[in-house]
Amino acid sequence: MTATKGQRHQAILALVNRGGVHTQQELAEALARRGLVRGYRSSTALVRELVLSVELIEPMAVIRTPPGTANLVARRIDEAALPGIAGTVAGDDTIIAVLRKPGAGRALKDLLAHVE
């Protein structure tokens, strides 16, 4: 049986809240052990699943995630080193990404695969 997105979100929240994972790789491995993902999933695939919304308010973007997962998503954005993104600031469930130039939000949305 395939786990639903909601079931995976609940498992992610439980892992993060317990302090059981600190990296995207650890998260993927923990979910795989629980049978919630099949095999290795890229950090990009996991991050895309965690993004609830992306709102562009240039020169910034506000990205919403489930509670406790914003740092995982922000790290992926920073590691992508998109030329139009100056950096991110992450809270518990919200990320602010600072855009260097108009239109940089499109590359960010493409990375996060969030289509509105």
Residue frames relative to the residue before (quaternion, step in Angstrom):
aa qw qx qy qz dx dy dz
M 1.0000 0.0000 0.0000 0.0000 0.00 0.00 0.00
T 0.3586 -0.7384 0.5358 0.1977 3.57 -0.93 0.92
A 0.4344 -0.6943 0.5127 0.2578 3.55 -0.94 0.93
T 0.4417 -0.6738 0.5224 0.2793 3.54 -1.12 0.69
K 0.6677 -0.4796 0.3781 0.4256 3.54 -1.29 0.28
G 0.6394 0.5360 -0.3195 0.4492 3.60 1.02 -0.80
Q 0.6477 0.5067 -0.3181 0.4717 3.58 1.01 -0.78
R 0.6484 0.5001 -0.3205 0.4762 3.58 1.00 -0.80
H 0.6259 0.5309 -0.3409 0.4585 3.62 0.99 -0.77
Q 0.6547 0.5091 -0.3162 0.4607 3.59 0.91 -0.87
A 0.6560 0.5007 -0.3104 0.4718 3.58 0.97 -0.83
I 0.6335 0.5236 -0.3279 0.4658 3.60 1.00 -0.82
L 0.6567 0.5088 -0.3146 0.4592 3.58 0.89 -0.90
A 0.6500 0.5122 -0.3221 0.4598 3.59 0.93 -0.84
L 0.6666 0.5010 -0.3033 0.4611 3.60 0.91 -0.86
V 0.6823 0.4835 -0.2878 0.4667 3.57 0.89 -0.95
N 0.6762 0.5073 -0.2982 0.4434 3.60 0.90 -0.89
R 0.6689 0.4723 -0.2936 0.4933 3.58 1.12 -0.61
G 0.4481 -0.6900 0.4566 0.3386 3.57 1.23 -0.25
G 0.4028 0.7647 -0.4270 0.2659 3.55 1.25 0.37
V 0.7746 0.2182 -0.1460 0.5754 3.60 1.19 -0.27
H 0.1375 -0.8043 0.5755 0.0544 3.52 -1.12 0.74
T 0.7581 0.2519 -0.1633 0.5790 3.56 1.26 -0.27
Q 0.6449 -0.5129 0.3925 0.4086 3.55 -1.28 0.29
Q 0.6208 0.5412 -0.3400 0.4539 3.60 1.04 -0.75
E 0.6533 0.5002 -0.3152 0.4730 3.60 0.91 -0.86
L 0.6317 0.5296 -0.3269 0.4622 3.57 1.03 -0.78
A 0.6600 0.5061 -0.3091 0.4613 3.60 0.88 -0.92
E 0.6661 0.5016 -0.3022 0.4619 3.58 0.94 -0.88
A 0.6571 0.5079 -0.3125 0.4611 3.60 0.95 -0.85
L 0.6583 0.4946 -0.3117 0.4742 3.59 0.97 -0.79
A 0.6355 0.5236 -0.3280 0.4631 3.59 1.01 -0.78
R 0.6362 0.5281 -0.3290 0.4563 3.62 0.99 -0.80
R 0.7003 0.4442 -0.2579 0.4958 3.57 1.11 -0.66
G 0.5078 -0.6774 0.4025 0.3483 3.58 1.29 0.06
L 0.4944 0.6871 -0.4101 0.3395 3.57 1.23 0.33
V 0.7418 0.1428 -0.1544 0.6368 3.55 1.30 -0.15
R 0.3821 -0.7180 0.5330 0.2331 3.54 -1.09 0.66
G 0.8515 -0.0064 -0.0245 0.5237 3.52 -0.70 1.10
Y 0.7375 -0.3808 0.3043 0.4675 3.52 -1.27 -0.40
R 0.0902 -0.7510 0.6514 0.0597 3.53 -0.99 0.86
S 0.5101 -0.6562 0.4571 0.3168 3.54 -0.90 0.87
S 0.6132 -0.5426 0.4164 0.3953 3.54 -1.22 0.45
T 0.6071 0.5551 -0.3562 0.4432 3.57 1.08 -0.65
A 0.6536 0.5088 -0.3179 0.4614 3.61 0.94 -0.85
L 0.6647 0.4937 -0.3080 0.4687 3.59 0.94 -0.83
V 0.6542 0.5129 -0.3156 0.4576 3.56 0.93 -0.89
R 0.6326 0.5388 -0.3374 0.4424 3.58 0.91 -0.84
E 0.6561 0.5134 -0.3130 0.4560 3.55 1.03 -0.75
L 0.6800 0.5076 -0.2853 0.4455 3.59 1.11 -0.62
V 0.5966 0.5764 -0.3685 0.4195 3.60 1.17 -0.42
L 0.2272 -0.7885 0.5631 0.0979 3.54 -0.66 1.18
S 0.7890 -0.1344 0.1006 0.5910 3.58 1.05 -0.76
V 0.1453 -0.7348 0.6544 0.1037 3.51 -1.34 0.45
E 0.0337 -0.7910 0.6107 -0.0150 3.55 -0.71 1.11
L 0.2381 -0.7811 0.5646 0.1200 3.56 -0.69 1.11
I 0.0611 0.7371 -0.6668 0.0911 3.53 -0.87 1.12
E 0.1817 -0.8497 0.4815 0.1149 3.54 0.53 1.24
P 0.5663 -0.1463 -0.8105 -0.0307 1.56 -1.95 1.56
M 0.6191 0.5158 -0.3670 0.4647 3.60 0.99 0.75
A 0.1869 -0.7171 0.6483 0.1746 3.50 -1.42 0.14
V 0.2174 -0.7449 0.6182 0.1253 3.56 -1.08 0.81
I 0.0867 -0.8021 0.5907 -0.0106 3.53 -0.63 1.20
R 0.1851 -0.7876 0.5824 0.0787 3.58 -0.80 1.05
T 0.0460 -0.7768 0.6280 -0.0111 3.54 -1.10 0.88
P 0.6260 -0.4740 0.4077 0.4661 3.60 -1.21 0.04
P 0.6520 -0.5210 0.3635 0.4139 3.63 -1.12 0.53
G 0.8260 0.2631 -0.2065 0.4537 3.53 -1.06 0.86
T 0.7032 0.4879 -0.2680 0.4424 3.61 1.22 -0.07
A 0.4192 0.7373 -0.4568 0.2685 3.60 1.22 -0.09
N 0.6398 0.5376 -0.3416 0.4300 3.62 0.95 -0.75
L 0.6246 0.5342 -0.3436 0.4543 3.60 1.02 -0.72
V 0.6820 0.4770 -0.2812 0.4778 3.57 0.94 -0.91
A 0.6466 0.5211 -0.3221 0.4545 3.61 0.93 -0.87
R 0.6335 0.5308 -0.3369 0.4510 3.57 0.97 -0.78
R 0.6433 0.5171 -0.3207 0.4647 3.59 0.98 -0.82
I 0.6328 0.5191 -0.3299 0.4704 3.59 1.00 -0.81
D 0.6755 0.4929 -0.2945 0.4626 3.59 0.86 -0.94
E 0.6652 0.5077 -0.3039 0.4554 3.61 0.96 -0.87
A 0.6075 0.5671 -0.3546 0.4285 3.60 1.13 -0.57
A 0.1791 -0.8361 0.4999 0.1377 3.59 1.25 -0.46
L 0.1037 0.8018 -0.5748 0.1262 3.56 0.82 1.00
P 0.5046 -0.6926 0.4130 0.3084 3.62 -0.72 0.96
G 0.7074 0.4698 -0.2713 0.4531 3.60 1.08 -0.58
I 0.6556 0.4791 -0.3066 0.4966 3.60 1.29 -0.05
A 0.3301 -0.7654 0.5216 0.1820 3.58 -0.62 1.15
G 0.7339 -0.3309 0.2386 0.5431 3.60 1.04 -0.72
T 0.3658 -0.7223 0.5498 0.2054 3.53 -1.36 0.03
V 0.1392 -0.7179 0.6704 0.1257 3.50 -1.37 0.37
A 0.1031 -0.8275 0.5516 0.0180 3.58 -0.67 1.10
G 0.2142 -0.7273 0.6386 0.1314 3.49 -1.17 0.78
D 0.7894 -0.2671 0.2256 0.5046 3.55 -1.04 -0.77
D 0.8275 0.0170 0.0427 0.5595 3.56 0.84 -1.03
T 0.7049 0.3962 -0.2471 0.5339 3.57 1.27 0.25
I 0.1225 -0.7694 0.6251 0.0472 3.53 -1.09 0.84
I 0.1701 -0.7209 0.6599 0.1262 3.54 -1.14 0.74
A 0.0947 -0.7648 0.6360 0.0408 3.56 -0.82 1.05
V 0.2796 -0.7601 0.5669 0.1508 3.57 -0.84 1.00
L 0.2546 -0.7893 0.5495 0.1010 3.54 -0.72 1.18
R 0.4139 -0.7344 0.4884 0.2254 3.57 -0.87 0.96
K 0.8170 0.0470 0.0238 0.5743 3.57 1.03 -0.72
P 0.6286 -0.5216 0.4017 0.4140 3.59 -1.19 0.44
G 0.7702 0.3459 -0.2606 0.4682 3.55 -0.99 0.79
A 0.5086 0.6634 -0.4223 0.3506 3.60 1.21 -0.23
G 0.5509 0.6328 -0.3832 0.3862 3.57 1.20 -0.45
R 0.5813 0.5846 -0.3778 0.4214 3.61 1.12 -0.59
A 0.6635 0.4927 -0.3054 0.4730 3.61 0.91 -0.88
L 0.6291 0.5286 -0.3262 0.4674 3.57 1.06 -0.76
K 0.6660 0.4886 -0.3018 0.4761 3.58 0.91 -0.89
D 0.6274 0.5274 -0.3386 0.4621 3.59 1.03 -0.73
L 0.6366 0.5251 -0.3223 0.4638 3.59 0.98 -0.84
L 0.7539 0.3820 -0.1963 0.4971 3.55 0.92 -0.94
A 0.3129 -0.7936 0.4685 0.2296 3.58 1.35 -0.09
H 0.4231 0.6754 -0.4923 0.3500 3.56 0.93 0.86
V 0.0515 -0.8095 0.5844 -0.0209 3.54 -0.43 1.23
E 0.1474 -0.7953 0.5838 0.0700 3.57 -0.80 1.01
